Each structure stands twice: as C-alpha cells, then as structure tokens.
Amino acid sequence: MGSYLLRRLLIVLPSLLGISVVLFTVLALAPGDPFEELANNPNVPAEVKMALRKAFGLDDPVWQRYFRWLWAMLHGDWGFSFISRVDVDKLILGRVPVTLAVIGASQVLALAVALPVGIISAMRPYSWFDRIASTLAFIGFSLPTFFTGLLLILLFSIKLDWLPFVYRADIAATGWHWWWAHIQQAIMPVMVLGLFQGASWTRYVRSAMLDVIRLDHVTTARSKGLSERVIVMKHVVRNALIPVVTLVALQLPAIFGGAIVTEQIFRIPGIGSLLIDAILRNDTPVIMAVTFVFACLVLIFNLLADLIYGWLDPRISYR
C-alpha cells in the first residue's frame, strides 16, 4: 500500500504542475482587463492604472508571472483579489461553509435516495416498484435544475409562502431560530440538487446491481443456502458499488466547486457564485485559485476511489 501511494503521488505532482501551467496561461492570455473600470472612469488618472498594473506585475511576461504565482502558492499565498480588495484565501474560506452545508447536504440526500432505491429496483426487476422508480428517475435527471428550482420557488415561496427563495448568510437570529432559518432557506436548493443527482445515481446503482447479480459466484452462494440478505449485502452490493464509487468520486469535488446554476437561482453566497462573479469581472487570482483547488480535489478523490476499490473487492491488490 505504501509503495502504491508513493507511485500515485509521484504521478499527481507533475499532473498538478501541468494543470497549473495550462490554467495560468489560458487566464493570462484571455481578453479583458481587471482594471477596466478604472480605465473608463474619468476621475481616475491613467497613472493610477499604470501604477496598479506595475504593482501586480500584469505587464510582465507570462512565464515570470507564473513562477511568481507558483512560488507564492508554495508558501501559502493564494494572491490578492483585484475586485474585492482582500486576500483570495480569506475570500474563499468565507464562502466554503455555505457551500459545504448546502451542496454537501444535497450529495448526502442523493446517496440516501440512490442506494436503497437502486438496490431494491435491481432485486425486483420489472416490478411495480422498479417501474415507478425508473420512471421517476428518468423524470428527475431529465429536468434541468434551473427548471425544477423555479418550480419550487413558484410553489413553496410565491404561492404557499412557506420557504424563502433568497439565501441569506447574514441572519441576525441566534440559537435555535438561527438554525431553523438556515434550514428553511436550504431546503429547496438541497432538494433540487439532491433529487437531480439521486435520480442519476439510482440508474447507475440499478444497472451495476443487475450486472453482478447474474454472475456465477452469486449463484454459487445461493446454492450453499445463504440467506438472500447475506447474498445481497456481502456478494452483490460490494462488487456492484465499484463503478458507483468511481462516479461518486468524480462528482464529490463539486461540493467545493458548488452548483453554479443552483447557487445563481437561489442567490446562495457559495463558491460557485464567487467563481461566476470573478469570471464576469475578470478577477484572475480568484479564478485561478478556485479552479486549481478544484483540480487538486479531483485528483485526490480519484486516489481515494482507487483505495476504496481494494476494500470493496478483495481481488484487487496494490503492488
């Protein structure tokens, strides 16, 4: 296991370096100027804009700017936001709790729906439960999140007036009232994302279960007289979850990246809305930090998925 982790880390490091080079080069060569508002403001002299560009090194060659950024990142300096006028790490850390709470809860809801429904559907193929679950799953992942989000806003916020449709992070209440206010405003975005993701994962779980349940070792287990519960949980589910783990591991970094569309609909002050705002205002330090961390999380979760494979399937060995 130790040698396997070492080999994977030796692959991850150059991968991260290559990703950072591509990201930084693309952002550096992209059109736009973070100080365009100052340039169009007649009250701001041109010398001020030139001094700012020199202070941030925007007129230096791309390779010099990249190595300066890389050296700063290695020392824990994520840069300075051109627009918000604060350090990028503080700006991102201020959005992380909201993103983790809302997007993380939606992923937990998706797994809580997909695993039992997918397993039961596979154990009872073409039954009424399977047909109803499959129909709802097809409807669930066929409808885009912006459509279902607007439907929930029309129903629960405008017509019934049960839930707020604008997410507020600065709630003045304290104690239980503070928790209840956050739960109320998180219900709709969690439902939209969780049910959309759960509908897609349900189909994957069902398909993986049906592939495993027909294998010879499952038939052998039945011939030995093992109970159906033991066969399903020990011999079917563990093997069927291997492709599902890959799917979930690739999508878990979205917890940090946020659901951009849903955050825009419900005005959630999370990482996704921060990234959109940075792109629209050409705030390259923020864009670079968010996308680079997202790439790091993708590689880390891929490594975790490979480690989980060995626990799910004893036939897999790390050499």
matplotlib code that plots the C-alpha trace (Angstrom):
import matplotlib.pyplot as plt

x = [0.0, 2.8, 4.6, 1.3, 0.6, 4.1, 3.7, 0.4, 1.7, 4.6, 2.0, -0.2, 2.5, 3.5, -0.2, -0.9, 2.0, 0.8, -2.7, -1.5, 0.6, -2.4, -4.8, -2.5, -1.6, -5.2, -6.2, -3.2, -3.9, -7.7, -9.1, -10.1, -8.5, -9.3, -8.8, -11.1, -13.5, -10.7, -9.7, -13.2, -13.6, -12.7, -12.0, -9.1, -5.9, -4.1, -1.1, -3.0, -4.0, -0.4, 0.9, -1.6, -0.6, 3.0, 2.4, 0.6, 3.1, 0.4, 2.8, 5.5, 5.9, 3.5, 6.3, 7.6, 4.1, 3.5, 6.7, 5.9, 2.4, 3.8, 6.3, 3.6, 1.3, 4.1, 4.3, 0.5, -0.1, -3.1, -3.0, -5.0, -8.4, -8.4, -12.1, -12.8, -9.5, -9.0, -6.7, -8.1, -7.8, -9.9, -12.4, -12.7, -12.8, -15.7, -17.8, -16.8, -19.1, -22.2, -21.2, -20.3, -23.6, -25.9, -24.1, -22.7, -26.2, -27.5, -24.9, -25.8, -29.5, -28.6, -26.8, -29.6, -32.1, -30.0, -28.6, -31.7, -33.9, -31.4, -30.7, -34.5, -35.2, -32.4, -33.6, -37.2, -36.6, -39.7, -41.9, -44.2, -41.7, -39.0, -41.2, -42.3, -38.7, -37.3, -40.0, -39.3, -35.6, -35.9, -38.0, -35.7, -32.5, -34.3, -35.4, -32.6, -32.0, -32.9, -36.3, -37.1, -35.6, -38.0, -40.9, -40.2, -39.8, -43.2, -44.9, -43.3, -42.2, -44.7, -47.9, -47.7, -45.2, -43.6, -39.9, -37.6, -36.2, -33.2, -30.4, -29.1, -25.9, -26.1, -29.1, -29.4, -31.2, -29.3, -29.7, -32.4, -34.0, -30.7, -30.5, -34.2, -33.8, -30.8, -32.6, -35.6, -33.7, -31.6, -34.5, -35.2, -31.6, -30.8, -33.9, -33.2, -29.6, -30.1, -33.0, -31.4, -28.2, -30.0, -32.1, -29.0, -27.2, -30.2, -29.9, -26.2, -26.8, -29.6, -27.5, -24.4, -26.5, -28.1, -24.7, -23.4, -26.5, -26.2, -22.6, -21.6, -20.4, -23.9, -25.5, -23.0, -23.8, -27.5, -26.7, -24.9, -28.1, -27.1, -29.9, -30.9, -29.9, -26.4, -26.0, -27.2, -25.1, -21.9, -21.7, -23.7, -23.7, -19.9, -19.0, -21.7, -20.5, -17.2, -18.4, -20.6, -17.6, -15.9, -18.9, -19.4, -15.7, -15.6, -18.6, -17.7, -15.3, -18.4, -19.1, -16.3, -16.9, -20.5, -23.5, -23.2, -26.7, -28.5, -26.4, -27.4, -31.1, -31.3, -28.7, -26.5, -23.3, -21.1, -18.0, -20.0, -21.4, -17.9, -16.4, -19.1, -18.6, -14.8, -15.2, -17.6, -15.3, -12.0, -10.7, -8.0, -6.4, -9.8, -10.5, -7.0, -7.3, -10.8, -10.1, -6.7, -8.1, -10.9, -8.4, -6.5, -9.7, -10.5, -7.1, -7.4, -10.8, -9.7, -6.9, -9.5, -11.7, -8.8, -8.2, -11.9, -11.8, -9.5, -11.8, -14.9, -13.2, -10.5, -9.3, -7.8, -4.3, -1.9, 1.5]
y = [0.0, 2.4, 1.9, 2.3, 5.6, 6.8, 6.0, 7.7, 10.8, 10.9, 10.9, 13.5, 16.1, 16.6, 16.4, 19.3, 21.2, 20.7, 21.7, 24.9, 25.8, 25.4, 27.2, 30.2, 30.5, 30.5, 33.0, 35.3, 35.3, 35.7, 39.1, 41.6, 43.8, 43.7, 47.4, 48.2, 50.0, 52.3, 53.0, 54.0, 56.2, 59.8, 60.7, 58.2, 59.3, 57.0, 57.0, 55.2, 52.4, 52.0, 52.0, 49.3, 47.1, 47.5, 46.7, 43.5, 42.6, 42.4, 43.8, 41.2, 38.2, 35.3, 32.9, 35.3, 35.8, 32.1, 31.3, 34.2, 32.8, 29.2, 30.4, 32.3, 29.3, 27.0, 29.5, 29.5, 32.9, 32.5, 36.0, 39.2, 39.8, 42.7, 43.4, 42.6, 44.1, 41.2, 38.1, 35.3, 32.6, 34.7, 35.3, 31.6, 30.5, 32.9, 31.0, 27.5, 26.9, 27.8, 25.6, 22.7, 22.9, 23.2, 21.2, 18.7, 18.0, 17.6, 14.9, 13.1, 13.2, 11.9, 8.9, 8.2, 8.1, 6.3, 3.4, 1.9, 2.6, 1.3, -1.9, -2.6, -2.0, -4.4, -7.1, -6.8, -6.0, -5.1, -5.0, -2.1, -0.6, -0.8, 0.7, 3.6, 4.2, 4.1, 6.5, 9.0, 8.6, 9.4, 12.4, 13.5, 13.7, 14.8, 18.1, 20.7, 22.1, 25.7, 24.5, 22.5, 25.3, 27.8, 25.4, 25.0, 28.8, 29.4, 26.7, 27.0, 30.6, 32.6, 30.5, 28.9, 31.4, 28.6, 28.9, 31.9, 31.8, 34.0, 32.5, 34.9, 34.1, 37.1, 36.1, 38.2, 35.5, 33.4, 29.9, 27.6, 30.4, 30.8, 27.1, 27.0, 30.0, 28.3, 25.0, 26.7, 28.5, 25.4, 23.1, 24.0, 24.1, 20.8, 19.2, 20.4, 19.2, 16.1, 14.7, 15.5, 13.8, 10.9, 10.2, 9.8, 7.7, 5.4, 4.3, 3.6, 1.5, -0.5, -1.2, -2.2, -4.5, -6.2, -6.9, -8.5, -10.4, -12.7, -13.7, -17.3, -16.6, -15.2, -18.4, -20.5, -18.5, -19.3, -23.0, -23.0, -22.0, -18.5, -16.1, -13.6, -10.7, -12.0, -12.7, -9.2, -7.3, -9.4, -10.7, -8.3, -4.8, -4.6, -5.6, -3.5, -0.4, -0.3, 1.6, 3.7, 4.7, 5.9, 8.0, 9.5, 10.2, 12.2, 14.3, 14.9, 17.7, 19.6, 20.0, 22.6, 23.9, 24.4, 24.1, 27.2, 27.3, 26.4, 29.0, 31.6, 30.7, 30.8, 33.5, 31.3, 33.0, 30.0, 29.1, 28.7, 32.2, 33.6, 31.9, 33.3, 36.8, 36.5, 35.4, 38.2, 40.8, 39.2, 38.7, 36.2, 35.5, 34.2, 32.2, 30.6, 29.7, 28.2, 26.2, 25.0, 23.8, 22.1, 20.2, 19.2, 17.8, 15.8, 14.1, 13.4, 11.9, 9.7, 8.4, 7.8, 5.9, 3.6, 2.9, 2.1, -0.4, -2.6, -2.6, -3.4, -6.1, -8.3, -9.4, -6.0, -5.7, -2.8, -3.6]
z = [0.0, 0.9, -2.4, -4.3, -2.6, -3.3, -7.0, -7.2, -5.5, -8.0, -10.8, -9.0, -8.5, -12.2, -13.1, -10.8, -12.2, -15.8, -14.8, -13.2, -16.3, -18.6, -16.3, -15.7, -19.4, -20.5, -17.9, -18.7, -22.4, -22.1, -23.2, -20.6, -18.0, -14.3, -14.1, -17.0, -14.7, -13.5, -17.1, -18.1, -15.0, -16.0, -12.3, -12.1, -13.8, -16.2, -14.0, -11.2, -13.6, -14.8, -11.2, -10.2, -13.2, -12.3, -8.6, -9.5, -12.3, -15.0, -17.7, -17.0, -19.3, -18.6, -17.6, -14.9, -13.6, -13.5, -11.5, -9.1, -8.6, -8.1, -5.5, -3.6, -3.7, -2.3, 0.6, 1.2, -0.5, -2.9, -4.2, -3.8, -5.3, -7.8, -7.3, -3.6, -2.4, 0.0, 0.1, -2.1, 0.7, 3.1, 0.3, -0.5, 3.1, 3.7, 1.1, 2.0, 5.0, 3.0, 0.0, 2.2, 4.1, 1.1, -1.6, 0.9, 2.2, -1.3, -2.0, 1.2, 0.2, -3.3, -1.8, 0.7, -2.2, -4.8, -2.8, -1.4, -4.4, -6.8, -4.8, -4.3, -8.0, -9.1, -6.7, -8.0, -11.7, -13.8, -10.7, -9.9, -7.6, -10.3, -12.9, -10.7, -9.5, -13.0, -14.3, -11.5, -12.1, -15.8, -15.0, -12.2, -14.3, -17.5, -15.9, -15.5, -12.1, -13.1, -14.2, -11.0, -8.9, -10.5, -10.0, -6.3, -5.9, -7.6, -5.4, -2.0, -1.9, -4.1, -3.9, -0.5, 1.1, 3.2, 2.3, 1.4, -2.1, -1.5, 0.6, 3.3, 5.1, 7.5, 9.6, 12.7, 14.8, 17.4, 18.9, 17.6, 15.5, 13.6, 12.8, 11.8, 9.4, 7.7, 7.4, 5.9, 3.2, 2.4, 1.9, -1.7, -3.1, -1.3, -2.7, -6.2, -6.3, -4.2, -6.2, -9.5, -8.5, -6.8, -9.9, -12.0, -9.4, -8.9, -12.5, -12.1, -8.9, -10.5, -13.6, -11.6, -9.4, -12.3, -13.8, -10.6, -9.6, -12.7, -12.0, -11.1, -7.6, -6.7, -8.0, -6.0, -2.8, -3.3, -3.8, -0.5, 1.2, 2.3, 3.1, 0.4, 2.7, 3.1, -0.6, -1.5, 1.1, 1.0, -2.5, -4.7, -3.2, -2.5, -6.1, -7.6, -5.8, -7.6, -10.7, -8.5, -6.3, -9.5, -10.4, -6.9, -6.5, -9.7, -8.6, -5.0, -5.8, -6.9, -3.2, -3.2, -6.7, -5.9, -8.1, -10.2, -11.7, -8.5, -6.5, -9.0, -8.8, -5.0, -4.6, -2.4, -1.5, -2.2, -4.2, -7.4, -7.3, -6.3, -9.4, -11.7, -10.3, -10.7, -14.3, -15.2, -13.6, -14.8, -11.3, -12.4, -8.9, -7.7, -10.8, -10.7, -7.0, -7.3, -10.5, -9.2, -5.9, -7.8, -9.9, -6.8, -5.3, -8.5, -8.3, -4.5, -4.8, -7.7, -5.4, -2.6, -5.1, -6.0, -2.3, -1.7, -4.6, -2.6, 0.4, -1.8, -3.9, -2.2, -5.6, -6.1, -4.8, -4.7, -5.9]

ax = plt.figure().add_subplot(projection="3d")
ax.plot(x, y, z, "-o")
ax.set_aspect("equal")
plt.show()
